[in-house]
Amino acid sequence: MSDDLAAEQHNLDRFYRRLDEVRAYTEAELSRSRHGQTVGTPGARTEQEAFVRLYTERLTSLNAAEQRLCFGRLDLLDGLPRYIGRIGLNDDTQSSMLTDWRAPAAEAFYQATAARPGDVVRRRHLVTDGRRVSAIEDDVLNLDALAEGSSGVGVDDVQGGGVLMAALARKRTGRMHDIVATLQAEQDAIVRAPLGGILVVEGGPGCGKTVVALHRAAYLLYTHRDRLARSGVLILGPNPLFLHYIEQVLPGLGETSAMLATPGALLPGVDASDYESDTVSSIKGRLNMVDVIAKAVRDRQRLPAHDVQLKVGGTPIVVPPSIFAHAFDRARASHRPHNVARRTYALTMLSSLAELLADARGLDITSRREELIEDLRDATDVKREINLAWMPLTPQQVISDLWADPQRLQLAAPKLSATERAALQRQRGSEWAWGDVPLLDEAAELLGIDDEAARQSQSYATADRAREAEYAKSVLEMTGTVGVSTDQLIDRYAGDAVHLTAAERASIDREWVFGHVVVDEAQELSPLMWRLLARRCPSLSMTVVGDLDQAGSQGAPDSWEGALGRIAKPRHHTETRWRAETLTINYRTPRPFMELAQNVLRAAGRTPIPVTSIRDGDPPSIVQMGEDWASTVAELVATELRDPDFGRIAVIIADHDRVQCWTALTGALTADQLGTGTARLDAPVCVLNAREAKGLEFDTVIVCEPAHIEAESAQPGRDLYVSLTRSTRQLVVAHHQHLPAGF
């Protein structure tokens, strides 16, 4: 094996030399593009900015490939080796040296088996430490074709078993890392699934749902670059802490064009808080709230009950309600949003008022209409009454007024109970909650924006676009650039948007349409949030990741059909717009921890998704605490920290106990040992509730007072199921109260 190590080290050195050459060339071209002189024309500046962006993105990808540049090799029937890596590399003659893991030629590295080897004789896994090959593991898939004298260790239960187990045994770092070197066949099949439709990826804890979805995003961006680079990919995570945890995965795979967001950040200009009672959030997320918002908007169109007296330049006129009613009917018949239809309403009102004013002044309406309308536009009374009857509105106005005014809410939501309406009430100016975001978006859809100014400039923009397209085409032809369309070049580098990526532009545009959406912890999304996402991605090209057994909210669906059926209704009886794939192997959670968690879930009356844990481990430690339980937890944490191999520690606790536990921990630990805020995962110890812990993993987990966690849970057994499956090495259950059923 030492000869093989030396040979692989020689090859790895070649790859890194080539990486350094390409990186140096890219850095030089980037510097030249940034600092080079141009002729000063707008076209020349656009060209310069285009190359700055192209070289910057390329350099980001090259830098991200520094770690584990090459991790695999395929020996094929034709006798030629094919090396698999984080990115693709060609030599000076453009012959392939290293195959990108996302390329079709690399698929066999993840999919070939002894039963179906295809053209693969042997699959080799390279374990590297920096730029050094530290170990080799071979899967021999075709013994008959294996050349005499070759070495191999056979086929394990999982692809690259030794490499995989070594990766799983590593200490946690507080951040999720990619698994591109150890991706398993069932995971790879999901990663490479077709782009269209909704793909549901379900599975129990530790099956790699999230990291597989992120690799799928990277694969789709690579495979469908022309389509997705312009429209972008949205990654929706359950909270800011989770986004902090996963934010390094896509850049590590060479992709930077995805937008990471929580449900509270999906409406530009609104920064919502995730703190709200589950009861209130559940009410806001119901589908019948669509009718409530529609009624609230329509109620803002107020028809006067009596005649309205106006004075126009000293001339009094009396306007009967029928004039307003006629304008209302005209505006509503347009079936346009409130703010857009308001223009039809206002113009109809002015036309009708001009006739009244002409009669009052004894003028001929035919010859004096424009003059009369100008007088009406300048009259304070007219502007006031037209606005009062049909005000221009913002989504924030509609929802804020609805929550602050009990009478308005009762009129808009008569089917809600008095208790439910009382739960929704709050003062104007209160902080927005996540449950408000889909309601605000619903209101924004019903209100619309009066885009008269945009319509007036459209003819000019169309002509400008045609000229820009011709120039962009000539730039691409002159430079030989591939993988970038003329539309992409124009959109990226025109005007003020020159420095904005697709993700950055999407974050400020409510009407942005994404090419693909990845939804994590999808079981927690309300029906209204699914409506919002369907507006953001009308093609319904989505990867939906979740586990119904881990759903913690009152309104959680019982099935994926219940969650997705309304937005993914088939257009004909033979069509299926969503499909599900189930991951069955638990790579993270040791078998004893998983068995305990499943027992707790069964005791609560739910049958968990079957999963198989591939890792053994010690059974959970059950610690009986006294009255001063918080001090006991602090002592347990301090004891773990004294172990030089302790890794990352999480204390999972009920919200009710958080303050008491935090006080004890701050007294026992130093400031740099206990994490706070969204960066708390970077510290050795962090305190979380079950909701915050979803999707995360730690070396050691202390589940504190399970009875309190269960008492706060809206879904019996499920929050404990989450809490008990976060650990990779050691699980401690510390309790003073009696343990819930299942222990």
Summary of the structure (lengths in Angstrom):
residues: 743
radius of gyration: 31.1
end to end distance: 48.1
largest distance: 110.5
contacts: 2398
relative contact order: 0.10
helix: 49%
strand: 15%
